[in-house]
Amino acid sequence: QVQVVESGGGLVQPGGSLRLSCAASGRILNFNTMDWYRQGTGKERELVAGITSGDSTNYADSVKGRFTISRDSAKNTMYLQMNSLKPEDTAVYYCRVVARTFGRTWDAWGQGTLVTVSS
């Protein structure tokens, strides 16, 4: 099995910063992709940022220039650095990991971490 745990959410004022972490555990051989999604109250879940095994990255237009996705392959950990946060960034953020173990590929989701941007 592959397990995924997010951390780093909390309350921050507009213009502030947070860094989210996503730790994947299991007998992981390699990753296909590591993604961050978010879902605000009453809204659909959306892709925020993603990074592939080849370190290609992509971002939602709403976060370009403010958020940065990165990973530490040796630790099986992904990060989302969020700067210049806005109230509309308030959401539960989820980590998604598509990873290969011996014998199969896993599509694993974390439990979510709440980010609240408010004065």
Secondary structure, DSSP 8 states (H G I E B T S, - for coil): --EEEEE--EEE-TT--EEEEEEEESSEEEEEEEEEEEE-TTS--EEEEEEETT--EEE-TTTTTTEEEEEEGGGTEEEEEE-S--GGG-EEEEEEEEEEETTEEEEEE---EEEEE--
